[in-house]
């Protein structure tokens, strides 16, 4: 991947220099309507860029302003289960980092494991488990991005977690923080696998986010994580359907948009 070519292409379409990045997960793409003066850049058009193939992922960057803050949104992401390597999955994060973002909001549609969670909640991610996927940092280390052995003690920014808690309180939302675990997919987990994940401390499960968060912290980008709980996991619910999950995720888009707007207001003041 030639990052210089990709960034030059994007900069040829807009002179906006984003400071905050947002990854919109399955069914959450409607939050892109928050962007003013939007410029749309399809992943297909960027040289050597990974392309989304999953229903609910538009597959484009949206660059513009939210509350006068210059932002770059990923309206859809790529996943390992589409055939991409972990290092391919994080190419968009690398591009956003090289373009100058200092903060990344990562959202996803997730399955609830913890009995503290219900369908319709938006869980604030306070930590993650990455043991079930290869690291996106495997291979030669590119010093442009960060050091060989980055610290992952605080992947999800503690100050921003407190900011989100205050936002939830003001919006009278159920405030749940928890641990997110990424698995490869694309099949959903078995009830036995969910029982295992419960035992190791996971509260929610999905097929994204962790690789992206690792790559962002490697680049010293501050990370915020939000999981829209769109179903309860196998063995807790009776059956799982991507269409059903997409429907719930679409319904949560307004709530997520409101949280993002309030967070950006706080980000702007900081």
N, C-alpha and C positions, 0 to 999 in steps of 0.2 A: 504494500500500500504506500503510495507516494502522497504523504500528507500535504506537502507544499502545493501539489497540483490541485488537490481537493479544496484546500483553503482558498487558493487563487480563484478557482471557479466560483465558489460561494461569494467571495468578495467582489467578483465581477457583476454580481446580481444586486448587491446592496452595499451601502457604505455604513450600515449600522454595526457598531461594535458591541456585541452582547456582553453583559456582565453576569447574567443569571440564566442557567439552562434548566429546562423542564422536560422530563421524559413522560409521555402520556401512554399508559398501558392499555390493555384490551378494553374496548368500549368506552374509553375515557377521552377520546380524541376531540369531543365537542368542546372541551375546555379551551381549545385553540381559538374559539370565538372571542376570548378575552383580549386577544392581541390587536392593537391598533396599528395602522399603517403597515399591514402585514405584507411580507414578501414570501412567496411559496416556492420552495426548491425541492423537486422530486429527487428521491435517492437514486432513481434510475438515471438521472441526468449527470450525477456527480461521478467522475472517472473512478473506476475500481471500487465503488462504494457498495456495501452490502445492502440488499433490497428486501423489504418485508414481503412475506408471502401469505400471511395469516389474515383471515377475515377479522375486521375490526381494527386493522392497522393501515392507515392511509399511506404510510411510507413517504413522508416528506418532512423537511424542516419548515418551520414557520418562524420568521424573524421579524421583529417589530418592537412594540412597546406595550407594557402593561403598567398602568399608573406611572407613566413617564420613565420607567426602568427599561433599559434595552435588554431584550430577552431573545433566546433562541429555544424553540420548542421542537421536540421530536414527536410528530404526530404518528405514532407507531414506532416499534423497535424491531430488532431481529433477535432470534433465539437460537440456542444450540440445536434444538430439535428440528430446525429447518435445514440442518446440515452445516451450519457455521461453527467454526472453532471458537473457543472462548476469546482468543485474541481478535477474531473477526467481529464478534458481538460487541466489543468495546471500541471499535473504530469510531463510531459517532461520538462517544464520550471524549476520545482523544482529540477529535476535530474541534469539539466545543471548547475543550481545555486550551488548545493551541490558539483558538480565536479570542481567548481572554476571559472566559467565565471564571468567577471565583466561588460560586455556589451552584449546586445542582440539586433540584428537586426530582426525586425518582418516585413514580407512582406505578402501581400494579393492581391487577385483579387477582385476589388470593382466596384460598380456601381456609376457613376457620378451623383451628384445631382446639384451641383453648375454650373451656366452658365459660370464660369471661366474655367471649365474642358472640355476636349474633349477625346474621345476614343483614346488611345495610350499615354496619359500623365501618368507620375508616380508622384503621389502627395506625398509630404513630410507631414507626419502627425504631426501636432503641438499640437493637443489635441483630446480628444475623449468624447463621450457620452455613459455612461454605464447603463442608467436608464431602458433600455428595457431587461436587462438580470440580473439574480441573481449574486451577488458577489461570486467569488471563495474563498473568505475569510470567508464565513459564516460557523459557527461551532466553535469548540474549537480552540484557537490559538496555533500553534506550534511555540514555541520560537526559534527553529532552523532557522525558516524562517524570522521572523521579529516581530515587535511590534503589539499589538492588533489593534491600530487605525493609520495606516500609512497615511502620507500626500500625496495627489495626486495633489498638486498644479502644479507640473512640471513633469508629467509622461514622456513626451518625452523630452529628454535632450536638453536644449537650445544651449549649445556649439556645440553639434553634428548637430543640425538643421542648424546652421550657417556654419558648415563644409560642409554639403550637398549643401547649397545654393552656396557656392564657387565652388564646384564640378560641379554643374549644369551649372554655368556660364562658366566655362572652357570648358565644353563639348557642349556649345551652345544649351542646352536643355531648354525648357519652364519650368520656375520655379514656381510651384504652391504649396503653403502650405494650409492646411485646417484641418477641424474637421471631424473625422471618427466616425460613429455610428455603433455599432454592434447590429444586431437583431438575433432572434433565427433561423429563417428559418424552414424547407428547402425551403418552397415556397418563390418566389420572392414577393416583396412588391407590394401593389396596388397603383394606382396613387394617391388616397386619402392619403395613408400612406406616400408617398413621399412628398406630399404637406405639411403634418404635420412636417416631418423631416426638410424640408426647413425652416419652420417657427421657429424651435427651434435651428437653426444654423448649421445643418449638411451639409457638402460638399460632402461626399461620404459615401456609406453604404455597409456593408458586414456582413458575418456570423462568423467572427473570430476576433482575435487580441486583443480585449479589455480585455477579461479575462486573456490572457497571459501577457499583459502589466501590469495589476494590480498585478499579482503574482510576476512578475519580480521586480517591484518597492517595493513590500512588502519585498523582499530579498535585497533591496538596489542595484539592478543591473541597470545600465544605459540603457535606451531604445531608439532605433531608429525605426521609423515606416515609411514604404513605401507602398503606395497603387497603384497598377497598374490598371488604369481605363480601364476596358475591355468592358464596355457597358454604355450607359446612362440609368438611372433608369426608371421605369414604368411611363408612362405618358409623358416622354420626348422622349423615343424611342417607336417604334410601338409594339415590342414584345421582349421577352427574352428567350434565349435558353442556356443551360449549354454547349452544344457543341460549339456554336458560341463564348461564353465567353472563353472557353478553347483555341480555335484557336487564339483569340486575345492575350490571356495570353502567349501562346507559342511564338508568334511573338515578344512579349515584353521581352522575357527572355534574349536576348543578351544585350538589353539596361540596364536592371536591373543588369545583371552580371557586366557590365562596371561600373555602379555606385557603386556596392558593392566593386569591386576591388579598385577603387579610394578611397573609404571610408576607406578600410583596410590599404591602404598606409598612409593615414592621421592618423589613429589610431596607427599604428606602430611608427610614429614619435612622438606621444604625450607622 
